[in-house]
Amino acid sequence: MFETDAISNEDILKDLKEHYPGVVEVLYEDGSTYCVYADDDTLWKMYDELASFFQTVEFNAGDQERRYLRVVLKKRTDHI
């Protein structure tokens, strides 16, 4: 599903929205780090289903803040 080489935010957003309609935005930070903004239910579903693709995960769900997952993708995902 995810390859970290030469893929745009738009491609990632399109792919995620196909599987997780609650995703509203994807921001590239650096390296293999992305922030995925969505509602809580969508973020938890993504975490449950995609955790094996992530090297690390940060979940932000503050009361007055936008909800997101900040994920660092594993370098190689073809073995998953």
N, C-alpha and C positions, 0 to 999 in steps of 0.2 A: 504494500500500500504506500509506504513512504520511502523515498530515496533522498539522501541528503545532498546529492550532487546536482547542481544546475537545475534547481526547481524554484519557481517564483512563488511569492506570497499568494498571488492570484490563483495559481495552480493548486496550492495547498488549500486555500479557502474553498475553491470549487469542489475539490475532492472531499474535504471534511463536511461541507454543506450537503453533499449527496447522502452521506451516512448519518450526519448529525445536524438536522435543520436548525437547531438552536444556536449554532455558531454564527456570530455576527462580524468577527474581525480576527485576522491573524497578523501579528507583527513579528518580523524577523529582528532579532537583537544582534547576535553575532555567532560565528561558528555554526553550531548545530542547535542554537537556542531560539525558541519561538515562544510568543505569548498568544494563547488562544482565548478569545473573549466569547463568553456564552452565559446562558442562565445556569444556575446551580445543577439542575437535573442533567442537563447536557454535559456539563463538565464532569460530573461523577460518572456518567455512563461512559464517556471517553476514557476516563481514568481506568475504570474497570475493564474495558475492552482492549485498551491500547497500552497498558502498563509495560508490556514486554518490549515495546519499541523505545521506551524512555530510559535514559541513563539516570536522570534525576527529574523530580517533579516538585513544583511549588504551587500550592493551591491558595488563591487569594479570595476570600469571601467576607470582607469587612462589611459592616452595616451600611456605610455610605459610599462604598467603593464599587467599581465595576468588578465583576467576577471574572477571574481568568485562571488558566493553568499556564505556568511558565515551565516549559519542558526543554530538556536537552536530549536530543535524539541520540540513540546509540550510533556509533560510527558505521557499523555494518548491520543491516537489518535483513539481509537475504537468508540468514540462517534461522530465522524465527519461524 
